[in-house]
Amino acid sequence: MIGVRLILVATAAGFGCCAPAHAETLQIHGIYPAENSRAAPLSSIAVQQFGGIDGPALSIKISDALRDARIDGQSYFNVGPASVMREADAVLTGTVATDVRTSRSGSKEVSRCVKRDDKRDCVERRKVKVRCEQLNLSVRPTLRLIGPEGDMIHSENAQSTRQVRFCEGERQPSIEPLVEQSLDEIAQRVRFSLAPQQRVENIRILESRSGMARADSRAFKDAIRMSKSDEGVACDAFATLEPSVGEHVSLLFNLGLCAEARGDFTNAGDYYRRAIASDPSKSHAGDGLARLRQRERAEEQLAEHYGS
């Protein structure tokens, strides 16, 4: 399995009037799972040209999206046209139906010139109501990813819709950009269904020191400040406070975040669960546990995909 490089970087971020002016975050680099684990064993996918007027364009967009799926800089799938990839692990086939309709959409009030002088300059304007319509676009894919034994690995049927309102006197909007947006949406949906994603998340450190002894409070504040320049030193400083601070939700969560950042999911989970027990009203640790479950599922998919 390709190794996951985990980097911990502290950054400053503002959170508006009601949050600390210099709230800190830890930047977590991680891999998160594809929605469909059944695609994990696949190394290559052949894409047929889909049926329908927008089918060929969607075939290209999905091929590009799957080809751009990368883990540690390496392509996750080998992707190509079904006409040349006859030994692929699976074939993506299907059709696309595009439907465009207009419907009444009320009216709006506009200012219209009702009187002009002999030079054609407007000398009197009046507010009038004009009729409006809505352009409704629906793009409905029917896609199937079929394995070598004829088994269906994945299906994509969710339609993508777009609406644009326009009124009398305005130019009717072009349908082409709306179709393009819908095809892009469907292509990305297929990509995230079939391939894991590697991304960065900025997770906010908990800074509340309520209930800490004065000396511990100062040391905790110093540790947060150190995260701006040296995250490793900051995490070490949090760790030295555990014996004296004990089961404090802020310290436990931050220690869990440090453990997660270095790839120690076991200790990260322990710290998050202790943080929840310390203060169930805080959702941060629960989010951390959910994130760990996702990352562990991604590791299982990668192990199946790369065979290790």
LUMSE-667797 format. One record per atom (N, C-alpha, C): residue in one letter; x negated, y, z. Coordinates in pm, whole numbers, padded with zeros to 5 digits, always signed. Each point is the difference from the previous one (the first is absolute). Layout:
BEGIN
AXYZ
...
//
This chain:
BEGIN
M-00085-00120+00000
M+00085+00120+00000
M-00088+00124+00000
I+00037+00099-00077
I-00074+00124-00001
I+00005+00063+00138
G-00113+00045+00049
G-00006+00061+00133
G+00071+00132+00003
V+00063+00029+00111
V+00069+00128+00017
V-00094+00095+00071
R-00035+00109-00065
R-00088+00099+00063
R+00085+00095+00081
L-00027+00006+00128
L+00078+00085+00090
L-00087+00116+00044
I+00048+00119-00021
I-00074+00119+00034
I+00085+00084+00093
L-00057+00052+00104
L+00073+00082+00096
L-00052+00141-00011
V+00088+00092-00036
V-00039+00138-00019
V+00098+00087+00075
A-00048+00093+00079
A+00088+00091+00072
A+00018+00126-00081
T+00125+00046-00008
T+00029+00123-00071
T+00094+00083+00082
A-00004+00131-00021
A+00092+00089+00071
A+00121+00023-00088
A+00118+00008+00064
A+00123+00024-00076
A+00095+00081+00085
G+00068+00095-00062
G+00099+00080+00070
G+00136-00064-00008
F+00078+00007+00108
F+00131-00062+00002
F+00109+00100+00035
G-00020+00126-00035
G+00107+00096+00017
G+00003+00062+00138
C+00106+00080+00026
C+00005+00083+00118
C+00016-00080+00128
C+00059-00117-00009
C+00031-00074+00122
C-00104-00104+00035
A-00107-00015-00078
A-00105-00097+00026
A-00128+00074+00033
P-00100-00070+00058
P-00127+00065+00028
P-00060+00060-00127
A-00067+00112+00016
A-00051+00072-00117
A-00105-00080-00074
H-00071-00089+00070
H-00108-00074-00064
H+00016-00149+00026
A+00117-00052-00027
A+00024-00143+00020
A-00095-00080-00089
E-00055-00109+00056
E-00099-00080-00071
E+00062-00126-00056
T-00058-00050-00107
T+00042-00127-00058
T-00122-00088-00022
L+00023-00129-00002
L-00101-00096-00043
L+00042-00052-00137
Q-00093-00004-00090
Q+00031-00041-00137
Q-00028-00149-00013
I+00106-00076-00021
I-00010-00146-00006
I+00005-00046-00144
H-00102-00072-00041
H-00004-00061-00132
H+00047-00144+00012
G+00104-00037-00073
G+00052-00136+00013
G+00063-00050-00128
I+00027-00129-00002
I+00067-00065-00113
I+00136-00048+00050
Y+00104+00031-00077
Y+00137-00031+00038
Y+00061-00092-00105
P+00094-00086+00040
P+00039-00112-00086
P+00091+00037-00116
A-00003-00085-00101
A+00101+00005-00105
A+00133-00042+00060
E+00109+00051-00055
E+00131-00035+00054
E+00033-00147-00022
N-00050-00058-00108
N+00031-00139-00033
N-00126-00085+00018
S-00005-00078+00106
S-00117-00084+00027
S-00014-00115-00100
R+00107-00033-00071
R-00008-00110-00097
R-00094+00033-00115
A-00030+00129-00021
A-00092+00038-00107
A-00146-00008+00042
A-00026-00027+00128
A-00137+00002+00051
A-00095-00095-00073
P+00040-00123-00037
P-00096-00090-00066
P-00036+00040-00142
L+00073+00092-00060
L-00020+00033-00141
L-00127+00081-00020
S-00077-00035-00101
S-00117+00079-00040
S+00024+00074-00131
S+00086-00055-00085
S+00024+00061-00131
S+00148+00003-00031
I+00044+00107-00065
I+00139+00017-00039
I+00007+00044-00145
A+00077-00072-00079
A+00025+00039-00139
A+00133+00074-00006
V+00001+00113-00068
V+00120+00083-00008
V+00054-00003-00142
Q+00124-00049-00014
Q+00064+00002-00131
Q+00052+00140-00031
Q+00026+00026-00128
Q+00067+00125-00035
Q+00147-00016+00033
F+00050+00087+00089
F+00138-00011+00046
F+00097+00044-00108
G+00122-00053+00007
G+00104+00041-00091
G+00064+00131+00042
G+00079+00059-00089
G+00065+00127+00027
G-00078+00116-00058
I+00067+00111-00021
I-00063+00113-00065
I-00121+00053+00079
D+00006-00007+00133
D-00112+00045+00082
D-00083-00116+00055
G+00029-00123-00048
G-00073-00116+00047
G-00149+00003-00030
P-00041+00030-00126
P-00144+00004-00029
P-00076+00100+00086
A+00060+00117+00026
A-00067+00101+00083
A-00016-00051+00143
L+00103-00068+00053
L-00010-00053+00136
L-00104-00111+00007
S-00011-00082-00104
S-00103-00104-00003
S-00139+00060+00017
I-00024+00108-00070
I-00131+00066+00008
I-00023+00059+00137
K+00103+00067+00054
K-00015+00064+00130
K-00025-00102+00111
I+00072-00112-00003
I-00020-00103+00101
I-00139-00063-00015
S-00041-00025-00123
S-00134-00055-00022
S-00107+00092+00058
D+00015+00130-00026
D-00097+00097+00052
D+00003+00005+00153
A+00120-00004+00058
A+00011+00008+00145
A-00062-00122+00067
L+00023-00119-00055
L-00059-00121+00055
L-00151-00002-00021
R-00045+00050-00113
R-00143+00005-00028
R-00072+00097+00094
D+00071+00104+00043
D-00059+00099+00090
D+00002-00042+00146
A+00065-00112+00032
A+00000-00049+00138
A-00140-00052+00032
R-00064+00064+00099
R-00139-00034+00032
R-00017-00019+00150
I-00086-00094+00036
I-00040-00022+00138
I-00152+00011+00006
D-00048+00090+00082
D-00144+00027+00009
D-00060+00027-00138
G+00075+00073-00083
G-00050+00042-00130
G+00012-00104-00110
Q+00045-00122+00033
Q+00011-00106-00100
Q+00146-00022-00039
S+00023-00025-00127
S+00137-00026-00048
S+00055-00123+00069
Y+00124+00011+00046
Y+00064-00111+00071
Y+00051-00105-00099
F+00053+00046-00114
F+00051-00090-00103
F-00077+00018-00130
N-00008-00108-00077
N-00037+00008-00140
N+00131+00008-00077
V+00022+00111-00072
V+00129+00026-00064
V-00020+00022-00149
G+00089-00057-00080
G-00007+00019-00144
G+00129-00040-00068
P+00011+00025-00132
P+00122-00038-00073
P+00017-00151-00005
A+00124-00044+00008
A+00027-00143-00004
A-00044-00062-00132
S-00006+00080-00106
S-00038-00053-00131
S-00145-00046-00004
V-00085+00051+00090
V-00141-00038+00000
V-00040-00073+00127
M+00076+00016+00110
M-00033-00067+00127
M+00087-00125+00015
R-00037-00105-00071
R+00081-00121-00002
R-00025-00091+00120
E-00108+00025+00075
E-00032-00083+00115
E+00019+00075+00131
A+00080+00104+00000
A+00021+00079+00122
A+00074-00081+00106
D-00018+00038+00125
D+00066-00069+00111
D+00150+00021+00000
A+00047+00111-00055
A+00143+00030-00004
A+00029+00095-00114
V+00125+00002-00044
V+00042+00086-00109
V+00113+00090+00049
L-00012+00130-00027
L+00104+00095+00035
L+00081+00031-00125
T+00127-00029+00006
T+00088+00017-00116
T+00126+00073+00042
G+00076+00051-00097
G+00125+00067+00037
G+00051+00096-00104
T+00095+00080+00041
T+00062+00100-00087
T+00039+00122+00083
V+00026+00110-00069
V+00034+00126+00067
V+00121+00060-00069
A+00099+00038+00079
A+00119+00068-00054
A-00001+00144+00047
T+00013+00092-00094
T+00001+00143+00031
T+00136+00058-00034
D+00060+00068+00097
D+00134+00054-00019
D-00001+00149+00035
V+00054+00082-00089
V+00007+00145+00021
V+00144+00044-00012
R+00052+00067+00103
R+00137+00050-00002
R+00004+00142+00055
T+00101+00073-00041
T+00024+00132+00058
T+00137-00001+00067
S+00012+00075+00108
S+00127+00006+00073
S+00022+00143+00049
R+00125+00033+00025
R+00033+00132+00054
R-00064+00018+00137
S-00049+00120+00024
S-00066+00028+00129
S+00040+00138+00050
G+00128+00026+00001
G+00051+00124+00056
G-00032+00121-00085
S-00025+00111+00067
S-00028+00125-00069
S-00090+00086+00087
K-00049+00109-00058
K-00076+00096+00078
K+00033+00140-00049
E-00024+00096+00086
E+00030+00140-00032
E-00124+00065-00058
V+00019+00067-00115
V-00111+00071-00065
V+00045+00141-00036
S-00099+00085-00019
S+00028+00138-00042
S-00006+00007-00152
R+00108+00046-00061
R+00007+00010-00146
R+00029+00144-00042
C-00060+00036-00110
C+00028+00132-00057
C+00135-00006-00072
V+00090+00093+00036
V+00133+00001-00060
V+00023+00125-00085
K-00096+00093+00004
K+00018+00121-00081
K-00137+00056-00038
R-00016+00034-00129
R-00126+00056-00048
R+00029+00132-00073
D-00102+00085+00001
D+00015+00126-00073
D-00038-00020-00146
D-00001+00112-00076
D-00028-00013-00142
D-00143-00040-00030
K-00087+00005+00105
K-00139-00047-00018
K-00018-00144+00048
R+00109-00063+00032
R+00003-00138+00047
R-00059-00018+00138
D-00015+00110+00073
D-00043-00010+00140
D+00121-00030+00086
C-00020-00082+00102
C+00109-00038+00089
C+00036+00117+00091
V+00125+00034+00003
V+00044+00109+00086
V+00099-00048+00108
E+00042-00125-00011
E+00089-00055+00103
E-00021-00151+00012
R-00020-00044+00124
R-00019-00143+00026
R+00110-00049+00095
R+00029-00126-00013
R+00104-00057+00085
R-00040-00143+00036
K+00033-00042+00123
K-00028-00136+00042
K+00110-00093-00050
V-00045-00107-00066
V+00094-00097-00054
V-00047-00141+00037
K+00092-00095+00000
K-00034-00139+00026
K-00022-00073-00131
V-00109-00078-00005
V-00029-00079-00119
V-00002-00148+00038
R+00031-00082-00096
R+00006-00145+00021
R-00141-00058+00009
C-00016-00100+00088
C-00128-00069+00014
C+00018-00150-00026
E-00109-00062-00042
E-00001-00144-00022
E-00124-00060+00065
Q+00003-00129+00020
Q-00115-00071+00055
Q-00044-00108-00096
L-00129+00000-00029
L-00059-00104-00083
L-00043-00114+00091
N+00050-00120-00025
N-00027-00116+00084
N-00079-00103-00081
L-00119-00032+00049
L-00083-00100-00066
L-00010-00123+00090
S+00015-00117-00059
S-00017-00126+00072
S-00091-00090-00084
V-00109-00043+00063
V-00091-00095-00066
V+00003-00129+00081
R+00047-00107-00062
R+00022-00126+00071
R-00092-00109-00055
P-00104-00033+00076
P-00088-00108-00045
P+00054-00137+00042
T-00026-00098-00081
T+00023-00140+00037
T-00130-00073-00030
L-00084-00010+00101
L-00135-00053-00017
L-00018-00128+00081
R-00077-00094-00056
R-00026-00126+00067
R-00149-00034-00015
L-00063-00033+00114
L-00137-00049-00002
L+00006-00152+00014
I-00040-00070-00105
I+00017-00145-00007
I-00134-00070+00011
G-00007-00100+00089
G-00120-00077+00019
G-00017-00108-00106
P-00114-00071+00002
P-00030-00099-00105
P+00096-00118-00003
E+00067-00026+00111
E+00096-00111+00006
E+00143+00047-00024
G+00015+00124-00042
G+00132+00055-00025
G+00068+00055+00123
D-00072+00003+00111
D+00058+00053+00125
D-00001+00152-00002
M+00104+00061+00055
M+00008+00147+00004
M-00071+00050+00126
I-00107+00074-00020
I-00079+00052+00111
I+00055+00133+00050
H+00050+00081-00093
H+00050+00133+00040
H+00104+00046-00101
S+00097+00077+00048
S+00099+00062-00088
S+00012+00148+00036
E+00029+00081-00100
E+00019+00144+00021
E+00126+00041-00074
N+00103+00042+00077
N+00129+00035-00060
N+00051+00138+00043
A-00067+00061+00096
A+00052+00127+00055
A-00010+00110-00105
Q+00112+00068-00023
Q+00000+00106-00099
Q-00061+00128+00055
S-00048+00082-00091
S-00052+00132+00034
S+00092+00104-00062
T+00043+00098+00080
T+00095+00100-00049
T-00057+00141+00014
R+00045+00086-00087
R-00035+00142+00005
R+00125+00080-00036
Q+00017+00116+00065
Q+00112+00089-00030
Q-00051+00142-00015
V+00051+00069-00099
V-00033+00141-00022
V+00130+00075-00030
R+00025+00109+00072
R+00121+00080-00020
R-00035+00120-00088
F+00088+00031-00093
F-00018+00118-00085
F+00137+00060-00029
C+00000+00128-00029
C+00126+00071-00016
C+00007+00070-00135
E+00118+00043-00033
E+00025+00070-00126
E-00096+00118-00014
G-00061+00009-00116
G-00097+00107-00023
G-00143-00042+00026
E-00020-00116+00062
E-00134-00051+00026
E-00032-00109-00101
R-00128-00017-00027
R-00043-00104-00093
R+00017-00137+00065
Q+00057-00094-00073
Q+00015-00135+00055
Q-00138-00060+00021
P-00025-00058+00118
P-00133-00053+00029
P-00037-00116-00091
S-00129-00014-00027
S-00049-00110-00082
S+00003-00129+00080
I+00037-00108-00065
I+00008-00129+00068
I-00136-00068+00013
E-00095+00032-00089
E-00127-00072-00004
E-00079+00008+00131
P-00014+00119+00062
P-00074+00003+00127
P+00066-00082+00110
L+00134-00005-00001
L+00071-00078+00101
L-00025-00149-00020
V+00002-00045-00125
V-00029-00140-00029
V-00143-00034+00044
E-00092+00091-00029
E-00141-00022+00038
E-00013-00017+00151
Q+00067+00084+00076
Q-00005-00009+00146
Q+00056-00133+00049
S+00111-00043-00058
S+00061-00126+00042
S-00089-00119-00033
L-00062+00001-00118
L-00089-00110-00036
L-00121-00005+00092
D-00053+00118+00035
D-00113+00005+00094
D+00041-00057+00137
E+00120+00034+00044
E+00049-00049+00129
E+00010-00153+00000
I+00055-00055-00107
I+00014-00146-00009
I-00136-00068-00005
A-00093+00057-00077
A-00134-00058-00011
A-00070-00003+00135
Q+00012+00109+00076
Q-00063+00003+00132
Q+00066-00098+00096
R+00131-00017-00015
R+00071-00094+00085
R-00051-00143-00024
V-00023-00035-00126
V-00053-00132-00032
V-00141-00015+00053
R-00079+00105-00016
R-00138-00006+00047
R-00007-00029+00150
F+00080+00073+00082
F-00005-00018+00144
F+00069-00129+00044
S+00086-00055-00085
S+00060-00129+00032
S-00100-00114-00016
L-00094+00014-00094
L-00086-00112-00035
L-00142+00010+00054
A-00050+00120+00026
A-00140+00015+00041
A-00011+00079+00129
P-00092-00039+00090
P-00024+00079+00121
P-00052+00138-00037
Q+00001+00089+00096
Q-00052+00134-00022
Q-00101+00036+00107
Q-00102+00070-00041
Q-00103+00047+00091
Q+00019+00150+00015
R+00019+00045+00123
R+00029+00141+00020
R-00057+00051+00132
V+00002+00130+00014
V-00047+00068+00120
V+00121+00057+00072
E+00005-00019+00132
E+00105+00060+00082
E-00064+00085+00108
N+00053+00119+00018
N-00047+00089+00106
N+00090-00019+00122
I-00052-00062+00103
I+00077-00031+00119
I-00040+00095+00112
R+00099+00065+00054
R-00027+00101+00102
R-00038-00063+00134
I-00107+00052+00060
I-00042-00040+00134
I+00099+00058+00101
L+00029-00076+00105
L+00080+00055+00109
L-00092+00084+00090
E+00047+00120+00035
E-00084+00095+00074
E+00053+00033+00139
S+00119-00048+00033
S+00056+00034+00131
S-00085-00058+00112
R-00032+00086+00100
R-00081-00044+00115
R+00081+00002+00129
S+00131+00010-00014
S+00087+00007+00117
S-00019-00122+00090
G-00025+00026+00130
G-00017-00108+00096
G-00143-00042+00021
M-00094+00048-00083
M-00141-00034+00018
M-00061+00085+00111
A-00097-00057+00072
A-00077+00077+00097
A-00077+00108-00073
R-00036+00108+00070
R-00061+00115-00064
R-00127-00036-00077
A-00088-00078+00062
A-00126-00036-00068
A+00027-00085-00123
D+00092-00096+00013
D+00034-00084-00115
D+00065+00082-00110
S+00082+00096+00038
S+00067+00085-00097
S-00102+00078-00083
R-00103+00054+00070
R-00104+00075-00072
R-00077-00093-00095
A-00034-00120+00048
A-00075-00094-00082
A+00083-00045-00121
F+00131-00019+00020
F+00088-00040-00109
F+00006+00110-00106
K+00011+00124+00046
K+00002+00114-00093
K-00131+00009-00078
D-00112-00025+00070
D-00130+00002-00068
D-00008-00110-00106
A+00057-00118+00030
A-00003-00110-00097
A+00077+00037-00126
I+00114+00064+00019
I+00079+00045-00115
I-00080+00101-00082
R-00067+00091+00068
R-00080+00100-00070
R-00113-00066-00078
M-00060-00105+00057
M-00111-00068-00068
M+00045-00071-00127
S+00128-00034-00009
S+00048-00070-00118
S-00014+00084-00126
K-00016+00130+00015
K-00018+00087-00117
K-00132-00024-00069
S-00103-00038+00078
S-00134-00011-00057
S-00053-00143-00002
D+00041-00085+00093
D-00053-00136+00007
D+00106-00091+00059
E+00073-00069-00089
E+00110-00082+00047
E-00046-00119+00084
G-00117-00052-00031
G-00051-00111+00079
G-00027+00041+00144
V-00062+00116+00017
V-00027+00052+00134
V+00131+00027+00073
A+00099+00054-00072
A+00130+00028+00062
A+00066-00129+00049
C-00003-00104-00083
C+00061-00127+00041
C-00074-00060+00118
D-00133+00012+00003
D-00076-00047+00116
D+00040+00077+00125
A+00022+00130-00017
A+00038+00083+00115
A+00139-00040+00051
F+00092-00031-00089
F+00131-00048+00044
F-00016-00130+00080
A-00088-00089-00049
A-00018-00129+00065
A-00055+00015+00143
T-00090+00097+00021
T-00057+00018+00134
T+00104+00048+00101
L+00110+00056-00049
L+00103+00052+00089
L+00100-00108+00044
E+00001-00115-00066
E+00101-00100+00030
E-00001-00045+00147
P-00117-00026+00061
P+00003-00047+00139
P+00063+00100+00097
S-00021+00130-00023
S+00052+00100+00094
S+00140+00048-00037
V+00029+00012-00128
V+00131+00051-00043
V+00105-00110+00004
G-00039-00122-00036
G+00094-00112+00006
G+00106+00005-00107
E+00123-00033+00038
E+00109-00020-00096
E+00067+00132-00037
H-00075+00088-00062
H+00055+00128-00047
H+00028-00012-00149
V+00121+00038-00042
V+00043-00025-00137
V-00093+00066-00102
S-00048+00122+00026
S-00086+00068-00097
S-00132-00073-00018
L-00062-00038+00111
L-00127-00070-00009
L+00016-00136-00067
L+00102-00075+00039
L+00020-00133-00057
L+00027+00007-00150
F+00083+00095-00040
F+00027+00012-00144
F-00126+00037-00076
N-00077+00096+00049
N-00122+00040-00069
N-00100-00114-00008
L-00010-00082+00105
L-00088-00116-00003
L+00050-00102-00103
G+00132-00014-00010
G+00055-00089-00102
G-00031+00050-00140
L+00009+00130-00019
L-00030+00059-00130
L-00148-00020-00035
C-00088+00017+00098
C-00143-00023-00024
C-00026-00146-00039
A+00065-00092+00070
A-00018-00142-00031
A+00054-00032-00139
E+00114+00056-00035
E+00056-00025-00133
E-00094+00052-00108
A-00059+00116+00024
A-00087+00060-00100
A-00125-00083-00026
R-00048-00070+00100
R-00120-00084-00021
R+00037-00143-00040
G+00131-00027-00021
G+00042-00130-00049
G+00023-00103+00108
D+00004+00041+00125
D+00023-00091+00111
D+00150-00001+00032
F+00077-00075-00078
F+00145+00001+00012
F+00047-00062+00131
T-00074-00097+00052
T+00042-00065+00125
T+00001+00100+00115
N-00113+00072+00018
N-00005+00098+00108
N+00093+00118-00028
A+00013+00039-00127
A+00091+00109-00033
A+00142-00035+00043
G+00042-00122-00029
G+00134-00043+00040
G+00018-00002+00150
D-00103-00045+00072
D+00008-00002+00146
D+00017+00141+00056
Y-00079+00092-00051
Y+00010+00139+00049
Y+00136+00061-00034
Y+00050-00027-00121
Y+00130+00056-00037
Y+00111-00055+00090
R-00004-00129+00029
R+00102-00057+00087
R-00009+00056+00142
R-00120+00023+00049
R-00016+00061+00132
R+00051+00144+00000
A-00022+00071-00111
A+00050+00137-00011
A+00152+00003+00005
I+00064-00096-00066
I+00147-00008+00002
I+00049-00029+00141
A-00068-00091+00069
A+00039-00032+00138
A-00019+00121+00091
S-00101+00082-00028
S-00027+00118+00082
S+00104+00108-00020
D+00043+00019-00126
D+00100+00104-00029
D+00080-00041-00123
P+00109-00073+00018
P+00081-00047-00114
P+00062+00113-00082
S+00003+00122+00054
S+00064+00110-00073
S-00084+00048-00118
K-00128-00032-00001
K-00088+00040-00110
K+00005-00105-00111
S+00022+00046-00123
S+00013-00093-00113
S-00133-00031-00067
H-00106+00073+00035
H-00127-00013-00071
H-00054-00142+00003
A+00001-00063+00120
A-00056-00134+00012
A+00085-00102-00075
G+00132+00016+00000
G+00086-00088-00077
G-00030+00009-00148
D-00024+00122-00048
D-00040+00019-00140
D-00132-00069-00026
G-00092+00005+00098
G-00129-00066-00016
G+00015-00151-00013
L+00086-00060+00082
L+00022-00144-00010
L+00060-00037-00135
A+00094+00080-00047
A+00060-00027-00132
A-00105+00009-00110
R-00089+00097+00013
R-00107+00017-00098
R-00094-00121+00002
L-00032-00049+00119
L-00087-00117+00011
L+00064-00123-00064
R+00130-00017+00019
R+00068-00115-00062
R-00009+00008-00152
Q+00015+00120-00052
Q-00011+00017-00144
Q-00142-00030-00049
R-00098+00046+00073
R-00139-00022-00042
R-00040-00147+00012
E+00052-00068+00100
E-00027-00144+00012
E+00065-00076-00115
R+00121+00043-00039
R+00066-00064-00114
R-00080+00024-00128
A-00056+00120-00013
A-00083+00029-00117
A-00124-00089-00002
E-00061-00023+00116
E-00117-00088+00005
E+00037-00141-00046
E+00117-00048+00038
E+00045-00133-00043
E+00016-00002-00152
Q+00057+00106-00057
Q+00017+00005-00146
Q-00136+00003-00070
L-00093+00078+00053
L-00132+00007-00062
L-00072-00134+00007
A+00013-00068+00114
A-00063-00130+00014
A+00055-00100-00103
E+00132+00005-00021
E+00062-00088-00098
E-00040+00039-00142
H-00010+00130-00023
H-00033+00048-00135
H-00143-00034-00038
Y-00093+00024+00092
Y-00142-00020-00031
Y-00050-00139+00039
G+00086-00079+00063
G-00037-00138+00029
G-00099-00017+00111
S+00006+00087+00102
S-00092-00012+00114
S+00072+00043+00125
//
